[in-house]
């Protein structure tokens, strides 16, 4: 309202840093005066002759070389508070509705959330609530780490400890087992090889390993949902998008890279030779991309989403908060 009364397109109009300078301060006179070839204070005096803040400001004064200090009328402030309290939107104007994706929380499976996850969760949910209050259509995305080598390690360790009945475990139990599994993975090559084989079986859709994986994911997400509910966070299981979503896309990514001549077989692995990376002999370093192809599938999936024509274009995401 006050900005409109000033009739300045982009005023440098800020809240005063010190109470003796009033409630607000217009400090753009110096820049404008320089363009006009005037003294800043002279310009400020001319602005005041055209400035009508009756009923809004109790006092307007010029300070220093040309700062305009504005002291708001207490009755005006009280009126604004009353209007905000009487409004369902607290006096906040509604912007053009957009579809916005907010990606937050993102815990790992078989591990309890730590303070970093809680920080992302709280900040993300605050952003979601604010955007929804403003009237936007918000898509929550909880991108969890539910795929990868850790599951081969964990399943192999549960077998070793004869703890295959994962459904009876708590998340804290799984985290302890995970630490033990990681230690043996790093120190015992035979165990590491078995864990890697289990990852291959999981990725290939083996029934037993898929069922074990589902139990581990369910234990984690059930406990995480309890935490979300206790914190009054609005995330639900419906908002979860795991890394496992992209697994069916991996063969197509590999086939596409091979068809384009970018990926080749080398020493039993599918690799991409990148000229900018050299090995110690100074030769192009072939990078194995069992993990990289997963990232490529993510990019491919997101690219495809952008190409899908939506019947309601207004629902297409215009922004992504991550």
C-alpha positions in Angstrom: 0.0 0.0 0.0 2.7 2.4 1.0 4.8 1.5 -2.1 1.8 2.3 -4.3 1.3 5.7 -2.6 5.0 6.5 -3.3 4.3 5.8 -7.0 7.9 4.5 -7.6 8.3 1.5 -9.8 11.2 -0.1 -8.0 12.0 2.0 -4.9 14.9 1.2 -2.6 12.4 1.1 0.3 13.6 -0.9 3.3 12.8 -1.4 7.0 15.0 0.9 9.0 17.9 -0.7 10.8 17.6 1.6 13.8 14.5 2.9 15.6 15.7 6.5 15.4 15.5 6.4 11.7 11.8 5.5 11.7 10.0 2.4 10.6 11.0 2.5 6.9 13.6 4.3 4.9 13.8 5.3 1.2 17.5 5.3 0.4 17.5 5.5 -3.4 17.8 9.2 -3.7 21.6 9.2 -4.2 21.4 6.9 -7.3 18.5 8.7 -8.9 20.0 12.1 -8.1 23.2 11.1 -9.8 21.4 10.2 -13.0 19.4 13.5 -12.9 22.5 15.6 -12.1 21.0 16.8 -8.8 22.0 16.9 -5.2 20.4 14.0 -3.3 19.0 16.1 -0.6 17.5 18.5 -3.1 15.8 15.6 -4.8 14.6 14.2 -1.5 13.0 17.6 -0.7 11.2 17.6 -4.1 9.9 14.0 -3.4 8.5 15.1 -0.1 6.5 17.9 -1.7 4.7 15.2 -3.8 4.4 12.6 -1.1 1.1 12.3 0.7 1.2 9.8 3.5 -1.6 11.3 5.6 -3.2 8.6 7.8 -0.2 6.4 7.2 2.9 8.2 8.6 3.0 10.3 11.7 6.3 11.9 10.5 8.5 12.0 7.4 11.9 13.5 7.6 15.1 13.9 5.5 18.3 12.7 7.1 21.9 12.9 6.0 22.6 13.4 2.3 19.1 12.4 1.2 17.6 9.5 3.2 13.8 9.8 3.7 12.8 8.3 7.1 9.2 7.4 7.5 7.6 6.9 11.0 4.3 5.0 10.7 1.1 6.2 12.5 0.2 3.7 15.3 -3.4 3.9 14.3 -2.5 2.9 10.8 -0.6 -0.1 12.1 -3.5 -1.1 14.3 -5.9 -0.9 11.3 -3.6 -3.2 9.2 -3.5 -5.8 12.0 -7.3 -5.7 12.3 -7.7 -6.2 8.6 -5.2 -9.1 8.6 -7.0 -10.8 11.5 -10.3 -10.5 9.7 -8.9 -12.0 6.5 -8.6 -15.8 5.9 -5.4 -15.0 4.1 -4.1 -12.6 6.8 -4.0 -9.9 4.2 -1.6 -11.7 1.9 -2.4 -11.3 -1.7 -2.7 -14.4 -3.9 -0.2 -14.7 -6.7 -0.7 -16.5 -10.1 -1.2 -20.2 -9.2 1.7 -22.4 -10.2 2.7 -26.0 -9.9 5.8 -26.3 -7.8 7.7 -29.5 -6.9 9.5 -29.5 -3.5 12.0 -32.3 -3.0 12.9 -32.7 0.7 13.7 -35.0 3.7 15.2 -37.8 1.5 16.2 -40.3 4.2 18.2 -43.5 3.6 16.7 -46.9 4.0 17.9 -49.1 6.9 19.2 -46.0 8.7 17.6 -43.7 11.2 17.2 -40.1 10.2 20.0 -37.8 11.5 19.9 -34.0 12.2 20.7 -33.3 8.5 17.5 -35.1 7.4 15.5 -33.4 10.1 16.8 -30.0 9.0 15.8 -30.7 5.4 12.4 -32.1 6.5 11.5 -29.1 8.7 12.6 -26.4 6.2 11.0 -28.3 3.3 7.7 -28.7 5.0 7.7 -25.0 6.0 8.3 -24.1 2.3 5.5 -26.4 1.2 3.0 -25.0 3.7 3.9 -21.4 2.8 3.6 -22.1 -1.0 0.2 -23.8 -0.4 -1.0 -20.9 1.7 -0.1 -18.6 -1.2 -2.4 -20.7 -3.4 0.1 -22.8 -5.4 -0.3 -26.4 -6.3 2.6 -28.1 -4.5 3.9 -31.6 -5.3 5.8 -33.1 -2.4 8.7 -35.4 -3.4 10.5 -37.6 -0.8 13.4 -39.1 -2.8 14.7 -41.9 -0.6 17.8 -43.9 -1.1 16.2 -47.4 -1.4 18.5 -49.0 -3.9 22.1 -50.0 -4.2 25.0 -51.9 -2.8 24.0 -51.5 0.9 21.1 -53.9 0.4 23.3 -56.7 -0.8 25.6 -56.0 2.2 22.7 -56.0 4.6 20.9 -59.1 3.3 24.2 -61.0 3.3 24.8 -60.0 6.9 21.3 -60.9 8.0 21.8 -64.3 6.5 25.1 -64.7 8.2 23.5 -63.8 11.5 20.5 -66.0 10.7 18.2 -62.9 11.0 16.3 -63.3 7.7 13.0 -62.6 9.4 13.5 -58.9 8.9 9.8 -58.1 9.4 10.3 -58.5 13.2 13.1 -55.9 13.4 13.1 -52.3 14.4 14.9 -49.6 12.4 17.5 -49.2 15.2 18.3 -53.0 14.8 18.8 -52.6 11.1 21.1 -49.7 11.6 23.3 -51.8 13.9 23.3 -54.6 11.4 24.2 -52.2 8.6 27.3 -50.9 10.5 28.4 -54.5 11.1 27.8 -55.4 7.4 29.7 -52.4 6.2 32.7 -53.3 8.4 32.8 -56.9 7.1 32.3 -55.6 3.5 35.4 -53.5 3.8 37.5 -56.2 5.6 36.3 -59.5 4.2 36.6 -59.9 0.4 34.6 -63.2 0.4 31.7 -61.4 2.2 32.0 -58.4 -0.2 31.8 -60.7 -3.2 28.7 -62.4 -1.8 27.1 -59.0 -1.1 27.8 -57.8 -4.7 26.3 -61.0 -6.1 23.2 -60.3 -4.0 22.9 -56.9 -5.5 22.9 -58.4 -8.9 20.2 -60.8 -7.9 18.2 -58.0 -6.4 18.5 -55.9 -9.6 17.6 -58.9 -11.8 14.3 -59.3 -9.8 15.0 -62.5 -7.8 11.9 -63.2 -5.7 13.7 -63.9 -2.4 15.9 -60.8 -2.6 13.1 -58.5 -3.7 11.0 -59.7 -0.7 13.8 -59.1 1.7 14.4 -55.6 0.1 10.7 -54.8 0.5 10.7 -55.7 4.2 13.8 -53.5 4.8 12.2 -50.6 3.0 8.9 -51.0 4.8 10.6 -51.1 8.2 12.3 -47.8 7.4 9.4 -46.0 5.9 7.1 -47.1 8.7 9.4 -45.6 11.3 10.0 -42.5 9.3 6.3 -41.9 9.0 6.0 -42.1 12.8 8.7 -39.4 13.0 6.9 -37.3 10.4 3.7 -37.6 12.3 5.3 -36.6 15.6 6.8 -33.6 14.0 3.5 -32.7 12.3 5.2 -32.9 8.9 2.8 -33.3 6.0 4.8 -36.0 4.1 3.1 -39.4 3.6 4.0 -42.7 1.9 2.3 -41.4 -1.2 5.0 -38.8 -1.5 7.9 -41.3 -1.6 9.8 -41.6 -4.8 12.7 -44.1 -4.3 15.8 -44.6 -6.4 14.4 -48.1 -7.2 11.9 -46.4 -9.5 14.6 -46.0 -12.1 15.9 -49.7 -12.0 13.6 -50.8 -14.9 15.0 -48.0 -17.0 18.7 -49.0 -16.7 18.8 -51.6 -19.5 17.4 -49.1 -21.9 20.0 -46.5 -20.9 22.8 -49.0 -21.4 21.4 -50.1 -24.8 21.0 -46.5 -25.9 24.6 -45.7 -25.0 25.9 -48.7 -26.8 23.8 -47.9 -29.9 25.3 -44.5 -30.0 28.8 -45.9 -29.6 29.4 -44.2 -26.3 29.6 -47.4 -24.2 31.7 -50.4 -24.9 32.6 -53.7 -23.1 36.0 -53.7 -21.5 37.4 -56.3 -19.1 34.0 -57.6 -18.2 32.4 -54.2 -17.6 30.4 -51.8 -19.6 32.4 -48.5 -19.7 32.5 -45.1 -21.3 35.9 -43.8 -22.2 36.2 -40.1 -21.5 39.0 -38.2 -23.1 39.2 -35.6 -20.3 40.0 -38.3 -17.7 43.4 -40.1 -18.0 44.8 -43.0 -16.1 48.4 -43.0 -14.6 49.7 -44.1 -18.0 48.1 -41.0 -19.6 45.5 -43.0 -21.5 41.8 -42.3 -21.7 40.3 -43.7 -18.5 37.3 -46.0 -18.9 34.9 -45.3 -16.2 32.6 -48.1 -15.0 29.2 -46.6 -14.5 27.0 -49.1 -12.6 26.1 -46.1 -10.4 26.4 -43.5 -13.2 23.9 -45.3 -15.4 21.4 -45.0 -12.5 22.0 -41.2 -12.5 21.5 -41.2 -16.3 18.2 -42.9 -15.9 17.1 -40.2 -13.4 18.0 -37.5 -15.9 16.3 -39.5 -18.7 13.1 -39.9 -16.6 12.9 -36.2 -15.8 13.5 -35.3 -19.4 10.7 -37.5 -20.5 8.4 -35.9 -17.9 9.1 -32.5 -19.4 8.1 -33.8 -22.9 4.7 -35.2 -21.8 2.0 -32.8 -23.0 -0.4 -32.1 -20.1 -4.0 -31.5 -20.7 -3.9 -28.7 -18.1 -0.7 -26.8 -18.8 -1.2 -24.9 -15.6 -0.3 -28.1 -13.6 3.1 -28.5 -15.3 5.8 -27.8 -12.7 7.2 -24.3 -13.1 9.7 -24.6 -10.3 11.7 -27.2 -8.3 12.9 -26.7 -4.8 15.5 -29.1 -3.7 
